[in-house]
Amino acid sequence: MRHLTKAALGGIAAAALVAATYAPVSAHPGHDLKNPGTEQLKGVNYTGVLGEVSPGGVPMEAMSDVRCEDGMAGIFPCHKVDLASFTPLPDMEATFVNDVWGWEDEQTGMQVAIVGSFEGTAFVDVTDGSNPVYLGTLESQVPGDYGNIWGDIRVYEDTAYIGSEAIDLGTYDPATGEIEGFGIQVVDLTQFRGATGEVDVELTNHLDDVTNSHNISLNEETGRMYVVGSVYNVEECGTPNPGFPVLNGNGGAIVYDVAGDPHNPEFLGCLTEDGYTHDIQCVEYAGPDADYTGREICIGSNEDTVTLYDATDPADPRVIDRLTYVDEDELDDIYTHQGWLSEDHSFFFLGDELDEINGVVTERSTYIWDMTDLDDARLVGTHTDGSSSIDHNMFVKDSLLYQANYTSGLWIYDTWKKEQGRVTMRGYFDVFPANDETVFAGSWGTYPYFGDGKVVVTSSDEGVFVVQSRAKSSDNSDKGNGRAGQGRGGSTR
C-alpha cells in the first residue's frame, strides 16, 4: 500500500470521520502520514484572515517597477531579477493562492495569469507586467473545503482545465462509497478578450467522473490531458470500494483527449501500473533515444520513484523503468514531488519535497537525471547551494530552470552543464523575505512561458508577483529545439 499513503489513505480517513468531524482528502493530509503526530504541513499559516503584513514580511499593498540593485529590490533580496508588479491577496479577493499557469491569446496578444486560490481560480491580465488587471474569480466547486488549499491549472489552446483536492463530505454515501467533489472545471478563455476590468467568469463545462485531483498535466503537442493523484468513479481505472469514498485503487493518471473537442474531454485510459502519481510530465519524445522517437513518453513523480511510461497507447501503457535515488531505509523520509525535462529531452531535473525537512539532505537539493537512454536512465548529479528552504515546482525555458522555492522564492539556474550533473545560479527573487526556514510557506508556483524574461510567481500567503528576469544561459543548444507544447507539456504542485 505504499502508493496509497498520501491520497487514498487520506480519503479513507476522511470517510471514517465524515459523521464526526472535518478532515481533508489530499496528497498532504492534515496529519502527515510520514510524520505521525505532526500538524498540517502545507497551509500552515492559513487562517483565512489577512494581516497588514504577510507571514513572509510583505505589506499587503500593490507594488510595481522596483529594480534589483545591489542585491535588493526594495524589501526583496534578488539577483538579476526586477519586480514588475505585486498583486496582494486582497486585490484578487483571495486569502491563499497555490499554483499558476498562463494563457496568451494568439489573436490579441493578451497575457493572462491563471491562479489557483482558496476561493477558486483568479484570472489576472499581466500583458503589461507593471500594471496587472484583476479580471475576476471562478468560484470553487466546493466552497470552503480545506482541499481548496491545493489547485492546479493547465491550458490547451484557448481552454483552461482546473482541478483541486476539494471534496464535499456532506454528499458521501456509505452504501456505495460515492462522494462528490471539485471535479475538473473547463473554462473558455476567449471570454476575457476585450476585458479591461473585473467580469463575471463563466464556467464552460464540468467533468464529474473525477471527484478530486492533485495535479493536471497536459501535452500540448498531442492534446492529451493527464489527471493525477485523483479520486474518481471510472471503472476502467479501478474498482470502487463500497464503504469508503470511491477510489481508483492507486491514484494513477487518468488520460483524456482534449484536441478533438477542447470543451468536452474524451476519456482514453489510465496509467495505474505504478500506483499513485503525484505529478507527471508527458511529451511527444524527440530526444536522443531513437527507440522512443515520436512516442508519448511520461515521467511520473511517484512518491518514492521517478517512473517512466510509454503512454503512446493510453489503453495499454507500459512502465519503462522505476528510478530510485536514496537508500531503502530512507524511502519513508522522501517525497518524489515534481520535475521537468530539458528541452532536448536528454535530462530531467527533479525536486523532492521532504528530503530537506526530514534530514535526508542538509540543504536544498535538485536531482539531475541523464535520460539519453530511457531504458537505462541514471542520476548524474545533485545540485545544492547552501539554502535551507524547500524546493517546489520547476520548469525549463531556453536552457534556464525556473524553480519555485518556498521561503526563498524564485531561483533561476543555467542548465548548460547538465551533462556534468551541474546547474549554475543565474538569478533569483525572494518573494518571502522574512526568512529561509525549512517550512511549507512562500513560493508555490512559477510560470516562465510568456517570454521576454517575464515570469509570474505565486506566494501562498502573499499574492502574485510578476518579475522581469535579466538572467541568460551560456548555452544555446536547447533553444528552439522543442516546440512550445513540449516546453509546457506537464504539471505541478
C-alpha positions in Angstrom: 0.0 0.0 0.0 3.0 2.3 -0.4 1.3 4.4 -3.1 -1.8 4.9 -1.0 -0.1 6.7 1.7 -0.9 10.2 0.6 -4.1 10.2 -1.4 -6.1 7.0 -0.9 -5.4 6.7 2.8 -6.3 10.3 3.3 -9.6 9.6 1.6 -10.3 6.6 3.7 -9.6 8.6 6.9 -11.9 11.3 5.7 -14.7 8.9 5.1 -14.3 7.4 8.6 -14.5 10.8 10.1 -17.3 12.2 8.0 -20.0 11.7 10.6 -17.9 13.2 13.4 -15.6 15.9 12.2 -14.0 17.6 9.3 -10.9 16.1 7.6 -9.5 17.0 4.2 -8.7 14.5 1.4 -5.4 15.4 -0.2 -2.0 14.3 -1.1 -0.8 16.1 2.0 -3.3 15.2 4.8 -3.9 17.3 7.9 -1.6 14.9 9.9 1.2 14.0 7.6 1.4 10.2 7.3 5.2 10.3 7.0 5.4 12.4 10.2 2.8 11.0 12.6 1.6 13.4 15.1 2.7 16.5 13.3 0.4 19.3 12.2 -0.7 20.2 8.7 2.4 20.9 6.6 1.1 22.9 3.8 -1.1 25.9 4.5 0.5 26.0 8.0 -0.1 29.8 8.1 -3.6 29.7 6.6 -6.3 31.1 8.8 -8.5 32.8 6.3 -7.7 36.1 8.0 -5.2 38.5 6.3 -3.0 40.9 8.2 -1.5 44.2 7.0 1.8 42.3 6.6 2.0 38.8 5.3 3.8 35.9 7.1 6.6 36.4 4.6 7.1 40.0 5.7 5.4 41.6 2.7 2.9 44.5 3.1 -0.5 43.8 1.6 -0.1 46.7 -0.8 0.3 46.7 -4.6 3.8 47.4 -5.8 5.3 48.0 -9.2 8.6 48.7 -11.1 11.2 48.1 -8.4 14.6 47.4 -10.0 17.0 44.9 -8.4 20.1 46.9 -7.4 22.9 45.9 -5.0 21.1 42.6 -4.2 17.8 44.2 -3.2 14.5 45.2 -5.0 13.0 47.2 -2.2 12.4 44.7 0.6 13.1 41.7 -1.6 16.6 40.0 -1.9 17.3 39.5 -5.6 19.9 38.9 -8.3 19.3 40.0 -12.0 15.5 39.8 -11.5 13.4 43.0 -11.2 9.9 43.4 -9.7 7.4 44.4 -12.3 4.4 44.2 -10.0 3.0 42.6 -6.9 -0.7 42.0 -6.6 -1.6 41.2 -2.9 -4.2 38.6 -2.0 -7.0 41.1 -1.1 -6.8 42.7 -4.6 -7.7 39.2 -6.0 -10.5 38.6 -3.4 -8.3 35.7 -2.2 -7.0 34.5 1.2 -4.5 32.0 -0.1 -3.0 31.1 -3.6 -1.4 28.0 -4.9 -0.4 27.2 -8.4 -0.2 29.3 -11.5 -0.4 28.8 -15.3 -0.8 31.2 -18.2 -2.7 31.9 -21.4 -1.6 34.1 -24.3 -4.3 34.9 -26.8 -2.9 34.4 -30.3 -5.5 36.9 -31.7 -4.8 39.8 -29.4 -1.6 39.1 -27.6 -3.3 39.3 -24.3 -1.5 37.5 -21.5 -3.5 36.1 -18.5 -2.1 34.6 -15.4 -4.5 31.9 -14.1 -4.0 31.5 -10.3 -5.4 28.8 -8.0 -6.8 30.3 -4.8 -8.7 29.0 -1.8 -11.8 30.8 -3.1 -11.5 29.4 -6.6 -9.4 30.4 -9.6 -8.4 34.0 -10.2 -7.6 35.5 -13.6 -5.2 38.4 -13.9 -4.3 40.3 -17.1 -0.4 40.6 -17.0 0.0 41.8 -20.6 1.6 45.0 -19.0 3.5 43.3 -16.3 3.8 46.6 -14.4 0.1 47.2 -14.4 -1.8 43.9 -13.8 -5.5 43.9 -14.0 -7.7 41.6 -11.9 -10.4 40.1 -14.2 -12.3 38.0 -11.7 -12.5 34.7 -9.9 -14.3 31.5 -10.9 -15.7 30.1 -7.6 -14.6 26.7 -6.4 -17.0 23.8 -7.0 -16.8 23.1 -3.2 -16.5 26.5 -1.5 -14.9 26.4 2.0 -13.4 22.9 1.9 -9.8 22.8 3.1 -8.9 20.8 0.0 -9.0 24.2 -1.9 -5.5 24.8 -0.5 -4.4 22.6 -3.4 -5.2 23.5 -7.0 -3.8 23.1 -10.5 -4.4 24.6 -13.9 -3.4 23.7 -17.5 -4.3 25.3 -20.8 -4.9 23.8 -24.3 -5.2 26.5 -27.0 -8.0 28.7 -25.6 -9.3 26.4 -22.9 -8.3 26.1 -19.3 -8.7 22.9 -17.2 -8.8 23.3 -13.4 -8.6 20.7 -10.7 -8.5 20.8 -6.9 -8.3 18.4 -3.8 -11.6 19.8 -2.5 -14.4 17.3 -1.8 -17.9 17.6 -0.5 -18.0 15.3 2.6 -21.7 16.0 3.0 -22.5 14.1 -0.2 -20.8 10.8 1.0 -22.9 7.7 0.6 -21.6 4.8 2.8 -23.6 2.3 0.8 -22.0 3.0 -2.5 -18.8 4.8 -1.5 -19.7 7.6 -3.8 -18.8 11.2 -2.9 -18.9 14.4 -4.9 -16.1 16.9 -5.2 -14.4 19.6 -7.2 -14.1 17.5 -10.4 -12.5 19.3 -13.4 -13.6 22.8 -14.4 -13.4 23.7 -18.1 -13.2 27.4 -18.9 -13.3 29.0 -22.4 -10.6 31.7 -22.0 -11.8 33.8 -25.0 -14.4 35.3 -22.7 -11.6 37.6 -21.4 -11.0 39.2 -24.9 -11.5 42.9 -24.6 -11.9 42.8 -20.8 -10.5 45.9 -19.1 -11.6 45.1 -15.6 -13.5 42.6 -13.5 -16.0 40.4 -15.3 -18.3 37.6 -14.2 -16.3 34.5 -15.1 -18.4 31.8 -16.7 -17.9 28.0 -16.3 -17.9 26.3 -19.8 -18.1 22.7 -18.7 -17.6 20.5 -15.7 -16.3 16.9 -15.5 -17.7 15.0 -12.6 -16.2 11.5 -13.2 -13.2 12.8 -11.3 -14.2 13.5 -7.7 -11.0 15.5 -6.9 -7.4 15.6 -8.1 -4.0 16.7 -7.0 -2.4 17.8 -10.3 -3.2 18.2 -14.0 -0.7 17.7 -16.8 -1.2 18.5 -20.5 0.9 17.6 -23.5 0.0 20.4 -25.9 1.5 18.7 -28.9 -0.8 15.6 -28.7 -3.7 17.3 -26.9 -3.7 14.8 -24.1 -4.6 15.8 -20.5 -3.4 13.7 -17.5 -5.3 14.0 -14.2 -3.2 12.6 -11.4 -3.5 11.9 -7.7 -7.2 11.7 -8.0 -10.3 10.1 -6.5 -12.8 9.2 -9.2 -15.5 6.8 -10.4 -14.0 5.5 -13.6 -14.4 1.7 -13.7 -11.8 1.3 -16.4 -9.2 2.6 -14.0 -10.0 0.8 -10.8 -12.7 -0.9 -8.7 -15.0 1.2 -6.5 -14.7 0.4 -2.8 -18.1 0.3 -1.1 -17.8 1.6 2.5 -15.1 4.1 1.5 -15.0 7.0 -0.9 -14.8 5.7 -4.4 -11.1 5.4 -5.2 -9.3 4.4 -8.4 -7.2 2.0 -6.3 -3.9 3.9 -6.5 -4.1 7.5 -7.8 -2.5 6.8 -11.2 -3.1 9.2 -14.1 -6.4 9.4 -15.9 -5.9 10.3 -19.6 -8.2 12.4 -21.7 -8.1 13.7 -25.2 -8.8 17.5 -25.4 -7.7 18.1 -29.0 -10.9 16.7 -30.6 -13.2 19.0 -28.6 -11.4 21.1 -26.0 -14.6 21.8 -24.2 -15.6 18.2 -23.9 -12.6 16.0 -23.0 -12.8 12.3 -24.0 -11.6 9.5 -21.7 -8.7 7.5 -23.2 -7.2 5.3 -20.5 -5.1 5.4 -17.3 -1.6 4.9 -16.1 -2.0 2.8 -13.0 0.8 0.3 -13.3 3.0 2.0 -10.7 0.3 3.3 -8.3 -0.1 6.8 -7.1 1.3 9.6 -9.2 1.9 13.0 -7.6 3.0 14.8 -10.7 3.8 13.9 -14.3 5.2 15.4 -17.5 4.3 13.9 -20.8 5.9 14.7 -24.2 6.0 13.6 -27.8 9.5 12.3 -27.4 12.2 14.0 -29.5 15.3 13.0 -27.5 18.4 11.1 -28.4 17.0 7.6 -27.7 15.9 6.5 -31.2 13.9 3.6 -29.7 11.2 6.1 -28.5 11.2 8.8 -31.1 7.7 10.2 -31.7 6.2 8.2 -28.8 4.2 9.6 -25.9 6.6 9.4 -23.0 5.6 10.3 -19.5 7.8 10.9 -16.4 5.9 10.4 -13.2 7.0 11.7 -9.8 5.5 8.8 -7.9 6.2 9.5 -4.2 9.4 7.4 -3.9 10.4 6.8 -7.5 10.8 8.6 -10.8 8.7 6.3 -13.1 9.0 6.3 -16.9 6.0 5.3 -19.0 5.4 4.7 -22.7 1.8 6.0 -22.9 1.6 6.0 -26.7 -1.5 3.7 -26.4 -3.2 5.0 -23.2 -5.4 2.0 -23.2 -2.3 -0.2 -22.9 0.5 1.8 -21.4 3.9 0.3 -20.3 6.3 1.1 -17.5 9.7 1.6 -18.9 11.6 1.9 -15.6 11.3 2.9 -12.0 14.2 5.0 -10.7 15.3 5.5 -7.1 17.8 7.9 -5.6 18.0 7.1 -1.9 18.8 4.0 0.1 15.9 1.8 1.1 15.9 2.8 4.7 15.3 6.5 3.6 12.2 5.8 1.5 9.9 6.9 4.3 11.6 10.2 4.6 11.4 11.4 1.0 8.7 12.5 -1.4 9.4 12.4 -5.1 7.5 15.6 -5.9 7.9 17.1 -9.4 10.4 17.6 -12.2 10.9 18.8 -15.7 12.8 17.7 -18.9 15.4 19.7 -20.6 14.1 21.0 -24.0 16.1 18.4 -25.9 14.6 15.6 -23.7 18.0 14.4 -22.6 18.0 15.3 -18.9 15.4 15.5 -16.2 15.5 17.9 -13.2 13.8 16.6 -10.0 12.7 18.1 -6.8 11.9 16.1 -3.6 9.6 17.8 -1.1 10.5 16.0 2.1 14.2 15.3 1.8 15.2 18.7 3.4 12.6 18.8 6.2 13.3 15.1 7.2 17.0 15.5 7.2 17.8 13.2 4.2 19.8 16.1 2.9 21.2 19.1 4.8 20.4 21.8 2.1 18.1 22.3 -0.8 18.7 19.7 -3.5 17.9 19.3 -7.1 18.5 15.8 -8.6 19.8 15.7 -12.2 19.0 12.6 -14.3 20.6 11.5 -17.6 17.8 10.4 -19.9 19.7 9.9 -23.1 18.9 6.2 -22.8 15.4 5.8 -21.4 15.9 2.1 -20.7 19.0 3.0 -18.6 18.4 6.4 -17.1 20.8 7.4 -14.3 21.3 10.0 -11.7 24.4 12.1 -12.7 24.4 14.9 -10.1 22.7 16.6 -7.2 22.8 20.4 -7.1 23.0 22.1 -3.7 23.7 25.8 -2.9 23.5 26.1 0.8 19.9 27.2 1.2 17.7 25.7 3.9 14.4 26.3 2.0 12.4 23.5 0.3 12.3 23.3 -3.5 8.9 23.0 -5.1 7.8 23.3 -8.8 10.2 23.9 -11.6 10.2 24.4 -15.4 12.7 24.8 -18.2 12.7 27.6 -20.9 15.7 28.5 -23.1 18.1 26.3 -21.1 17.1 28.0 -17.8 15.5 26.1 -15.0 12.9 28.3 -13.2 12.4 26.8 -9.7 10.0 27.9 -7.0 11.5 27.5 -3.6 9.1 28.1 -0.7 10.8 30.6 1.7 13.5 31.7 -0.7 11.3 32.4 -3.8 12.1 32.1 -7.4 15.6 30.8 -8.4 16.9 30.6 -11.9 19.5 28.1 -12.9 21.5 27.7 -16.1 21.4 24.1 -17.3 24.2 24.3 -19.8 26.5 21.9 -17.9 23.7 19.4 -17.3 25.9 16.6 -18.9 28.2 17.1 -15.9 25.4 16.9 -13.4 25.5 20.6 -12.7 23.4 23.7 -12.9 24.5 27.3 -12.2 22.6 30.0 -10.4 21.9 33.0 -12.8 19.3 34.9 -10.9 16.7 34.9 -8.0 13.9 36.9 -6.5 12.9 36.2 -2.9 9.1 36.7 -2.6 9.3 35.6 1.1 11.9 37.9 2.6 11.1 37.2 6.3 13.3 34.1 6.4 14.6 31.0 4.6 13.3 28.4 7.0 12.7 24.8 6.1 8.9 25.1 6.1 6.0 24.9 3.6 5.3 28.7 3.3 6.0 31.1 0.5 6.6 30.5 -3.2 4.3 27.7 -4.7 4.5 28.0 -8.4 6.1 29.8 -11.3 5.2 30.4 -15.0 8.1 31.4 -17.3 6.5 30.9 -20.7 5.2 34.3 -21.6 8.7 35.1 -23.0 10.9 38.2 -22.9 12.0 37.4 -19.3 8.5 37.9 -17.8 7.9 35.4 -15.0 4.8 35.0 -12.8 5.3 33.7 -9.3 2.8 32.8 -6.7 3.4 33.1 -2.9 0.7 31.4 -0.9 0.2 33.9 1.9 1.3 37.0 -0.1 -0.2 37.0 -3.6 1.1 37.2 -7.2 4.4 38.6 -8.4 5.3 39.5 -12.0 9.0 39.7 -12.2 11.3 40.6 -15.1 14.4 38.4 -15.4 17.7 39.5 -16.9 19.2 36.1 -16.4 20.7 34.4 -19.5 22.0 30.9 -20.3 25.5 30.3 -21.6 24.2 27.6 -23.8 22.1 28.0 -27.0 21.9 24.3 -27.9 18.4 23.8 -26.4 16.8 27.0 -27.7 14.2 26.3 -30.3 14.8 22.6 -30.1 11.4 21.8 -28.8 8.1 23.4 -29.7 6.1 25.3 -27.1 3.9 22.3 -26.5 6.9 20.2 -25.4 8.2 23.0 -23.3 4.9 23.4 -21.4 3.8 19.7 -21.5 3.5 18.9 -17.8 2.1 19.7 -14.4 3.0 21.0 -10.9 2.0 21.4 -7.5 
